[in-house]
Amino acid sequence: GGYFKAGLQHTTWMYVVRLNTGGLLLYSPVYCGKELVDWIDTIKGLGEVEVILSPSAAHHMFIKSAMDAFPKACVVAGDSASVKLGKAGLNVHINYSEPKGRQLTDTLLSDSLIVSVCDGDPNQECVLFHTASGTAICCDLIYGKNDKERGSVRSDGAPKTQRDAEMERDPEKWAGRVFRRAFIEGSPNGVIPIYRYWLLDAQTFMPLKSPIPDQWTAERFKEDIERVIKMGDSLKIRRVLSCHVDEPLSWSHAVNVIKANWDFLLTPESSKP
């Protein structure tokens, strides 16, 4: 996770994917300090780090630390993340939002992964499908495990455990409670952070770059989400890994969570469980 100057701790999960080339891909890197680099060294028998992927404009904070730790890796990011990284003096090798960059990304990963980019999403999320293991990897399509019908549940469908309840009261977990009260409880659907609504209106609030009205629209993002779900169904995906969830979700549970998260965008037909 990341530590902000005020001391706020925000937890996310990075995923390490073994490519058929023999190398490794880092999806949404967390801070690559000595402890993490040493851990990756222990699995180098699986291969060297070949690709560093920033899969969202909101998941770029620790790309520099990953580049410093693995300087030979190819850095891949979307347009908005590339702009942010460029302002920090970092060079992105492949921009998956550009037509040529999309082709290069597909070619780079074609032996191992199927790539789906949500162009209508202001964060330009990149979803990966690892068909060999029946796994999908995403970052901001899924916030938590709440599918609205059962509330926040474990991946096996069980309700919150006593341990979950204790974590809600843990003094060291205060940042999560502040986040929920500031951004979730005031959200129109009570599931995704309210700023995700704001970001969809790039003309009036927090544009990540110059607005592109014919691209960054709710209609375009809705089509992206529906395409991801259809791809997962057709590829027979069995589980989903999200940067915001601490355990794998079954495909059916993940689909319900995605539909609950983005119910205000989806058509009645596509939002049915």
C-alpha contacts under 8 A as a table, 3 or more apart, distances in Angstrom:
res1	aa1	res2	aa2	distance
1	G	9	Q	6.83
1	G	10	H	5.25
1	G	11	T	3.97
1	G	12	T	4.92
1	G	13	W	7.17
1	G	30	V	5.86
1	G	31	Y	7.10
2	G	9	Q	5.85
2	G	10	H	5.31
2	G	11	T	6.57
2	G	12	T	7.87
2	G	30	V	7.27
2	G	31	Y	7.17
2	G	61	M	7.93
3	Y	7	G	6.02
3	Y	8	L	5.75
3	Y	9	Q	4.84
3	Y	10	H	6.63
4	F	7	G	5.33
4	F	8	L	5.26
4	F	9	Q	6.66
5	K	8	L	7.28
8	L	175	A	6.26
9	Q	175	A	6.41
10	H	175	A	7.23
10	H	176	G	7.59
11	T	244	H	7.63
12	T	30	V	7.33
12	T	243	C	5.28
12	T	244	H	5.46
12	T	245	V	7.76
13	W	28	S	7.60
13	W	29	P	7.96
13	W	30	V	7.08
13	W	242	S	7.43
13	W	243	C	4.49
13	W	244	H	6.51
13	W	245	V	7.48
13	W	246	D	7.33
14	M	26	L	6.97
14	M	27	Y	5.72
14	M	28	S	5.26
14	M	29	P	5.18
14	M	30	V	5.87
14	M	243	C	6.32
15	Y	26	L	5.97
15	Y	27	Y	5.09
15	Y	28	S	7.03
15	Y	29	P	7.58
15	Y	243	C	7.90
16	V	24	L	6.53
16	V	25	L	5.65
16	V	26	L	4.88
16	V	27	Y	6.29
17	V	24	L	5.55
17	V	25	L	5.00
17	V	26	L	6.58
17	V	27	Y	7.58
18	R	22	G	6.74
18	R	23	G	6.03
18	R	24	L	4.66
18	R	25	L	6.42
18	R	46	L	6.95
18	R	47	G	7.52
19	L	22	G	5.54
19	L	23	G	5.35
19	L	24	L	5.66
19	L	25	L	6.87
19	L	109	L	7.68
19	L	111	D	7.55
19	L	112	S	5.45
20	N	23	G	7.21
20	N	111	D	6.01
20	N	112	S	5.42
21	T	111	D	7.53
22	G	46	L	6.56
22	G	47	G	5.18
22	G	48	E	7.62
23	G	46	L	6.88
23	G	47	G	4.26
23	G	48	E	4.91
23	G	49	V	5.69
23	G	50	E	5.49
24	L	46	L	7.44
24	L	47	G	5.87
24	L	48	E	5.75
24	L	49	V	4.45
24	L	50	E	5.52
24	L	51	V	6.60
25	L	49	V	5.96
25	L	50	E	6.02
25	L	51	V	4.61
25	L	52	I	5.87
25	L	53	L	7.21
26	L	29	P	5.88
26	L	49	V	7.29
26	L	51	V	6.30
26	L	52	I	4.93
26	L	53	L	6.00
27	Y	52	I	6.55
27	Y	53	L	5.10
27	Y	54	S	6.60
27	Y	55	P	6.88
28	S	52	I	7.76
28	S	53	L	5.98
28	S	54	S	5.14
28	S	55	P	6.04
28	S	59	H	5.86
28	S	60	H	7.17
28	S	63	I	7.97
28	S	139	C	7.82
28	S	243	C	7.54
29	P	32	C	7.32
29	P	52	I	7.40
29	P	53	L	7.53
29	P	54	S	7.35
29	P	59	H	7.88
29	P	60	H	7.86
29	P	62	F	6.00
29	P	63	I	6.32
29	P	66	A	6.67
30	V	61	M	7.94
30	V	62	F	5.59
30	V	63	I	7.91
31	Y	36	L	7.83
31	Y	62	F	5.21
31	Y	65	S	6.06
31	Y	66	A	7.16
32	C	35	E	7.71
32	C	36	L	5.54
32	C	37	V	5.99
32	C	62	F	7.34
32	C	65	S	5.34
32	C	66	A	5.44
32	C	69	A	6.70
33	G	36	L	5.56
33	G	37	V	6.11
33	G	65	S	7.35
34	K	37	V	5.08
34	K	38	D	5.87
35	E	38	D	5.23
35	E	39	W	6.30
36	L	39	W	4.99
36	L	40	I	6.24
37	V	40	I	5.06
37	V	41	D	6.11
37	V	69	A	7.09
38	D	41	D	4.92
38	D	42	T	6.52
39	W	42	T	5.18
39	W	43	I	7.01
40	I	43	I	5.29
40	I	44	K	6.31
41	D	44	K	5.04
42	T	45	G	7.39
43	I	46	L	5.62
43	I	47	G	7.42
44	K	47	G	4.82
44	K	48	E	5.77
49	V	52	I	7.62
49	V	70	F	6.61
49	V	72	K	7.96
49	V	73	A	6.04
50	E	72	K	7.02
50	E	73	A	4.38
50	E	74	C	6.02
51	V	73	A	5.06
51	V	74	C	4.75
51	V	75	V	5.96
51	V	76	V	7.22
52	I	63	I	7.51
52	I	66	A	7.25
52	I	67	M	7.68
52	I	73	A	6.35
52	I	74	C	6.09
52	I	75	V	4.81
52	I	76	V	6.16
53	L	75	V	6.05
53	L	76	V	4.87
53	L	77	A	5.95
54	S	57	A	7.41
54	S	59	H	5.86
54	S	60	H	5.48
54	S	63	I	7.05
54	S	75	V	7.86
54	S	76	V	6.30
54	S	77	A	4.86
54	S	78	G	7.35
54	S	81	A	7.23
55	P	59	H	6.47
55	P	60	H	7.95
55	P	77	A	6.25
55	P	78	G	7.08
55	P	124	Q	7.63
55	P	125	E	5.41
55	P	126	C	4.76
55	P	127	V	7.33
55	P	138	C	7.89
55	P	139	C	7.14
56	S	59	H	5.09
56	S	60	H	7.04
56	S	77	A	7.43
56	S	78	G	6.80
56	S	81	A	6.67
56	S	123	N	5.20
56	S	124	Q	5.63
56	S	125	E	4.56
56	S	126	C	6.54
56	S	139	C	7.37
56	S	140	D	7.74
57	A	60	H	6.20
57	A	78	G	7.03
57	A	80	S	5.51
57	A	81	A	4.31
57	A	84	K	7.92
57	A	122	P	7.95
57	A	123	N	4.67
57	A	124	Q	6.62
57	A	125	E	7.49
58	A	61	M	7.69
58	A	81	A	7.51
58	A	123	N	6.44
59	H	62	F	7.83
59	H	81	A	7.95
60	H	63	I	5.46
60	H	81	A	6.31
60	H	85	L	7.44
61	M	64	K	7.51
62	F	65	S	5.32
62	F	66	A	6.44
63	I	66	A	5.07
63	I	67	M	6.11
64	K	67	M	4.96
64	K	68	D	6.10
64	K	90	L	7.25
65	S	68	D	5.07
65	S	69	A	6.15
66	A	69	A	5.06
66	A	70	F	5.92
66	A	71	P	7.91
67	M	70	F	5.11
67	M	71	P	5.04
67	M	72	K	7.94
67	M	73	A	7.14
67	M	75	V	7.74
68	D	71	P	5.54
70	F	73	A	5.76
74	C	93	H	6.15
74	C	94	I	7.73
75	V	91	N	7.97
75	V	92	V	5.33
75	V	93	H	5.26
75	V	94	I	6.48
76	V	92	V	6.10
76	V	93	H	6.07
76	V	94	I	4.80
76	V	95	N	6.00
76	V	96	Y	6.82
76	V	105	T	7.61
77	A	81	A	5.97
77	A	82	S	5.88
77	A	92	V	6.72
77	A	94	I	6.53
77	A	95	N	5.24
77	A	96	Y	5.99
77	A	97	S	7.91
78	G	81	A	5.40
78	G	82	S	5.90
78	G	95	N	5.17
78	G	96	Y	5.09
78	G	97	S	5.03
78	G	124	Q	6.28
78	G	125	E	7.80
78	G	126	C	7.98
79	D	82	S	5.06
79	D	83	V	6.31
79	D	95	N	6.01
79	D	96	Y	7.18
79	D	97	S	5.37
79	D	98	E	7.35
79	D	124	Q	7.65
80	S	83	V	5.14
80	S	84	K	6.41
80	S	123	N	6.97
80	S	124	Q	7.46
80	S	208	L	6.35
80	S	209	K	6.66
81	A	84	K	5.06
81	A	85	L	6.06
81	A	123	N	8.00
82	S	85	L	5.08
82	S	86	G	5.84
82	S	91	N	7.88
82	S	92	V	6.16
82	S	95	N	6.87
83	V	86	G	5.02
83	V	87	K	6.28
84	K	87	K	5.29
84	K	88	A	6.66
85	L	88	A	5.05
85	L	89	G	6.51
85	L	90	L	5.20
85	L	91	N	7.09
85	L	92	V	7.48
86	G	89	G	4.94
86	G	90	L	4.97
86	G	91	N	6.06
86	G	92	V	7.55
87	K	90	L	7.31
92	V	95	N	6.81
94	I	101	G	5.38
94	I	104	L	7.16
94	I	105	T	7.04
95	N	98	E	5.91
95	N	101	G	4.90
95	N	102	R	7.11
96	Y	99	P	7.42
96	Y	100	K	7.84
96	Y	101	G	4.56
96	Y	102	R	4.33
96	Y	103	Q	7.80
96	Y	104	L	7.72
96	Y	105	T	6.14
97	S	101	G	6.51
97	S	102	R	6.11
97	S	117	V	7.85
97	S	119	D	7.28
97	S	124	Q	7.65
98	E	101	G	4.98
98	E	102	R	5.88
99	P	102	R	5.10
99	P	103	Q	6.37
100	K	103	Q	5.16
100	K	104	L	6.22
101	G	104	L	4.94
101	G	105	T	6.00
102	R	105	T	5.05
102	R	106	D	6.16
103	Q	106	D	5.14
103	Q	107	T	6.11
104	L	107	T	5.00
104	L	108	L	5.92
105	T	108	L	5.04
105	T	109	L	6.22
105	T	115	V	7.97
106	D	109	L	5.39
106	D	110	S	5.34
106	D	114	I	7.29
106	D	115	V	6.52
107	T	110	S	5.09
107	T	111	D	7.97
108	L	111	D	7.78
109	L	112	S	5.57
109	L	113	L	5.43
109	L	114	I	7.27
109	L	115	V	7.95
110	S	113	L	5.55
110	S	114	I	6.42
112	S	130	H	6.60
112	S	131	T	7.92
112	S	132	A	7.98
113	L	128	L	6.27
113	L	129	F	5.52
113	L	130	H	4.98
113	L	131	T	6.96
114	I	128	L	5.78
114	I	129	F	5.01
114	I	130	H	6.71
114	I	131	T	7.76
115	V	126	C	6.91
115	V	127	V	6.01
115	V	128	L	4.93
115	V	129	F	6.50
116	S	126	C	5.86
116	S	127	V	5.14
116	S	128	L	6.39
116	S	228	V	6.94
117	V	124	Q	6.60
117	V	125	E	5.80
117	V	126	C	4.44
117	V	127	V	6.13
117	V	224	D	7.63
118	C	121	D	5.48
118	C	124	Q	5.30
118	C	125	E	5.26
118	C	126	C	6.38
118	C	127	V	7.87
118	C	221	F	6.55
118	C	224	D	5.11
118	C	225	I	7.33
119	D	122	P	7.53
119	D	124	Q	5.22
119	D	125	E	7.42
119	D	215	Q	7.15
119	D	216	W	7.51
119	D	220	R	7.50
119	D	221	F	7.02
119	D	224	D	7.18
120	G	124	Q	6.84
120	G	215	Q	5.64
120	G	216	W	4.79
120	G	217	T	6.01
120	G	218	A	7.14
120	G	219	E	7.78
120	G	220	R	4.69
120	G	221	F	4.10
120	G	222	K	7.79
120	G	224	D	6.75
121	D	124	Q	4.86
121	D	125	E	6.64
121	D	200	L	7.46
121	D	216	W	6.37
121	D	217	T	7.80
121	D	220	R	7.76
121	D	221	F	5.25
122	P	199	L	6.50
122	P	200	L	6.53
122	P	202	A	7.67
122	P	208	L	7.16
122	P	216	W	6.10
123	N	208	L	7.94
125	E	138	C	7.76
125	E	139	C	7.29
125	E	140	D	7.15
125	E	141	L	7.99
126	C	138	C	7.04
127	V	136	A	7.15
127	V	137	I	5.81
127	V	138	C	4.94
127	V	139	C	7.66
127	V	228	V	7.87
128	L	136	A	5.64
128	L	137	I	5.16
128	L	138	C	6.76
129	F	134	G	7.52
129	F	135	T	5.93
129	F	136	A	4.44
129	F	137	I	6.47
129	F	232	G	7.68
129	F	237	I	7.85
130	H	133	S	5.92
130	H	134	G	5.96
130	H	135	T	5.11
130	H	136	A	6.07
131	T	134	G	4.65
131	T	135	T	6.31
131	T	235	L	6.75
131	T	237	I	7.06
132	A	135	T	7.81
134	G	235	L	7.62
134	G	236	K	6.59
134	G	237	I	4.40
134	G	238	R	5.16
134	G	239	R	6.56
135	T	237	I	5.59
135	T	238	R	6.11
135	T	239	R	5.10
135	T	240	V	5.65
135	T	241	L	7.33
136	A	232	G	7.49
136	A	237	I	6.67
136	A	239	R	6.47
136	A	240	V	4.73
136	A	241	L	6.23
137	I	240	V	5.79
137	I	241	L	4.79
137	I	242	S	5.92
138	C	141	L	6.47
138	C	142	I	7.38
138	C	240	V	7.53
138	C	241	L	6.36
138	C	242	S	4.96
138	C	243	C	6.65
139	C	142	I	6.60
139	C	242	S	5.10
139	C	243	C	4.69
139	C	244	H	6.58
140	D	143	Y	6.40
140	D	242	S	7.56
140	D	243	C	7.37
140	D	244	H	7.36
141	L	258	I	6.20
141	L	261	N	7.62
142	I	145	K	7.61
142	I	242	S	6.40
142	I	244	H	6.90
142	I	245	V	7.86
142	I	254	A	7.60
142	I	257	V	6.64
142	I	258	I	5.73
142	I	261	N	6.97
143	Y	146	N	7.94
143	Y	191	V	7.50
143	Y	192	I	6.28
143	Y	244	H	5.71
143	Y	245	V	7.14
143	Y	261	N	7.28
144	G	152	S	7.56
144	G	244	H	6.09
144	G	245	V	5.47
145	K	151	G	7.92
145	K	152	S	5.37
145	K	153	V	6.03
145	K	154	R	7.10
145	K	155	S	7.59
145	K	245	V	7.13
145	K	254	A	7.73
145	K	257	V	6.21
146	N	149	E	7.95
146	N	150	R	7.23
146	N	151	G	5.00
146	N	152	S	4.16
146	N	153	V	6.50
146	N	191	V	7.10
146	N	257	V	5.90
146	N	260	A	7.51
147	D	150	R	6.24
147	D	151	G	5.98
147	D	152	S	6.96
147	D	253	H	7.54
147	D	256	N	5.46
147	D	257	V	4.30
147	D	258	I	7.73
147	D	259	K	7.68
147	D	260	A	5.36
147	D	261	N	7.68
148	K	151	G	4.98
148	K	152	S	7.63
148	K	191	V	7.93
148	K	257	V	7.68
148	K	260	A	6.08
150	R	153	V	6.89
150	R	159	P	7.81
151	G	159	P	7.89
152	S	159	P	7.02
152	S	160	K	6.75
153	V	156	D	7.79
153	V	157	G	5.66
153	V	158	A	5.71
153	V	159	P	4.77
153	V	160	K	5.52
154	R	157	G	5.40
154	R	158	A	5.48
154	R	159	P	6.43
154	R	160	K	6.66
155	S	158	A	7.38
155	S	247	E	7.38
155	S	248	P	6.89
155	S	249	L	4.99
155	S	250	S	6.44
155	S	253	H	7.05
156	D	250	S	7.83
158	A	161	T	7.95
160	K	163	R	7.95
160	K	164	D	5.76
160	K	165	A	6.92
161	T	164	D	5.09
161	T	165	A	6.44
162	Q	165	A	5.00
162	Q	166	E	6.16
163	R	166	E	5.02
163	R	167	M	6.21
164	D	167	M	5.12
164	D	168	E	6.46
165	A	168	E	5.12
165	A	169	R	6.89
166	E	169	R	5.26
166	E	170	D	6.21
167	M	170	D	4.83
167	M	173	K	6.96
168	E	173	K	7.15
168	E	177	R	7.57
169	R	173	K	7.52
170	D	173	K	5.36
170	D	174	W	7.19
171	P	174	W	5.62
172	E	175	A	7.78
173	K	176	G	5.79
173	K	177	R	7.02
174	W	177	R	5.19
174	W	178	V	6.27
175	A	178	V	5.08
175	A	179	F	6.13
176	G	179	F	5.03
176	G	180	R	6.20
177	R	180	R	5.13
177	R	181	R	6.21
178	V	181	R	5.22
178	V	182	A	5.98
179	F	182	A	5.16
179	F	183	F	5.76
179	F	184	I	7.13
180	R	183	F	5.45
180	R	184	I	4.64
180	R	185	E	6.01
180	R	193	P	7.98
181	R	184	I	5.98
181	R	185	E	5.23
181	R	186	G	7.19
182	A	185	E	6.80
182	A	186	G	6.84
183	F	186	G	5.87
183	F	187	S	6.28
183	F	192	I	7.99
183	F	193	P	4.81
183	F	194	I	5.26
183	F	195	Y	7.12
184	I	187	S	5.04
184	I	190	G	5.56
184	I	191	V	6.02
184	I	192	I	6.05
184	I	193	P	4.79
184	I	194	I	6.24
185	E	190	G	5.51
185	E	191	V	7.86
186	G	190	G	6.74
186	G	194	I	6.69
187	S	190	G	4.86
187	S	191	V	6.90
187	S	192	I	6.71
187	S	193	P	6.00
187	S	194	I	4.44
188	P	194	I	7.13
189	N	192	I	7.12
189	N	261	N	7.73
189	N	264	F	7.84
190	G	193	P	7.88
191	V	260	A	7.35
191	V	261	N	5.74
192	I	196	R	7.01
192	I	261	N	5.62
192	I	262	W	7.84
193	P	196	R	5.78
193	P	197	Y	7.76
194	I	197	Y	5.49
194	I	198	W	6.80
195	Y	198	W	4.78
195	Y	199	L	6.04
196	R	199	L	5.14
196	R	200	L	6.54
197	Y	200	L	5.46
197	Y	201	D	7.27
198	W	201	D	5.58
198	W	202	A	7.52
198	W	205	F	6.08
198	W	206	M	7.47
199	L	202	A	5.61
199	L	205	F	6.50
199	L	206	M	6.32
199	L	207	P	6.76
200	L	216	W	6.99
200	L	217	T	6.62
200	L	218	A	6.51
201	D	204	T	5.86
201	D	205	F	6.21
201	D	207	P	7.86
201	D	217	T	7.69
202	A	205	F	5.55
202	A	206	M	6.32
202	A	207	P	4.51
202	A	208	L	7.56
202	A	211	P	5.82
202	A	213	P	7.97
202	A	216	W	7.34
203	Q	207	P	6.75
203	Q	211	P	6.07
203	Q	213	P	7.67
204	T	207	P	7.52
207	P	210	S	6.73
207	P	211	P	6.40
208	L	211	P	7.86
211	P	216	W	7.37
212	I	215	Q	5.49
212	I	216	W	5.87
213	P	216	W	5.40
213	P	217	T	6.41
214	D	217	T	6.64
215	Q	220	R	6.64
216	W	220	R	6.80
216	W	221	F	7.41
217	T	220	R	5.32
217	T	221	F	6.40
218	A	221	F	5.14
218	A	222	K	6.02
218	A	265	L	6.46
219	E	222	K	5.10
219	E	223	E	6.42
219	E	265	L	7.33
220	R	223	E	5.19
220	R	224	D	6.41
221	F	224	D	4.92
221	F	225	I	6.32
221	F	265	L	7.90
222	K	225	I	5.22
222	K	226	E	6.24
222	K	265	L	5.58
222	K	266	L	5.72
223	E	226	E	5.13
223	E	227	R	6.05
224	D	227	R	5.10
224	D	228	V	6.27
225	I	228	V	5.16
225	I	229	I	6.39
226	E	229	I	5.22
226	E	230	K	6.22
226	E	266	L	7.77
226	E	270	S	6.78
227	R	230	K	5.07
227	R	231	M	6.03
228	V	231	M	5.12
228	V	232	G	6.19
229	I	232	G	5.15
229	I	233	D	6.26
229	I	255	V	6.88
230	K	233	D	5.09
230	K	234	S	6.15
231	M	234	S	5.13
231	M	235	L	5.95
232	G	235	L	5.15
232	G	236	K	6.00
232	G	237	I	5.17
232	G	251	W	7.96
233	D	236	K	5.14
233	D	237	I	6.39
234	S	237	I	7.85
237	I	240	V	7.83
237	I	251	W	6.29
238	R	250	S	5.92
238	R	251	W	5.02
239	R	248	P	6.21
239	R	249	L	5.46
239	R	250	S	4.36
239	R	251	W	4.71
239	R	254	A	7.78
240	V	248	P	5.58
240	V	249	L	5.17
240	V	250	S	6.25
240	V	251	W	6.00
240	V	254	A	6.50
241	L	245	V	7.29
241	L	247	E	7.12
241	L	248	P	5.05
241	L	249	L	6.66
242	S	245	V	5.30
242	S	246	D	7.87
242	S	248	P	7.48
243	C	246	D	7.86
245	V	248	P	7.42
249	L	253	H	6.15
249	L	254	A	5.68
250	S	253	H	5.23
250	S	254	A	6.02
251	W	254	A	5.03
251	W	255	V	6.09
252	S	255	V	5.22
252	S	256	N	6.39
253	H	256	N	5.18
253	H	257	V	6.25
254	A	257	V	4.99
254	A	258	I	6.11
255	V	258	I	5.07
255	V	259	K	6.16
255	V	273	P	7.71
256	N	259	K	5.12
256	N	260	A	6.10
256	N	273	P	5.85
257	V	260	A	5.00
257	V	261	N	6.02
258	I	261	N	5.04
258	I	262	W	6.17
259	K	262	W	5.29
259	K	263	D	5.32
259	K	266	L	7.40
259	K	271	S	5.42
259	K	272	K	7.80
259	K	273	P	7.73
260	A	263	D	5.19
260	A	271	S	7.85
262	W	265	L	5.56
262	W	266	L	6.55
263	D	266	L	5.33
263	D	271	S	6.36
266	L	269	E	7.97
266	L	270	S	5.99
266	L	271	S	5.68
267	T	270	S	5.25
267	T	271	S	6.07
268	P	271	S	5.34
268	P	272	K	6.52
269	E	272	K	5.78
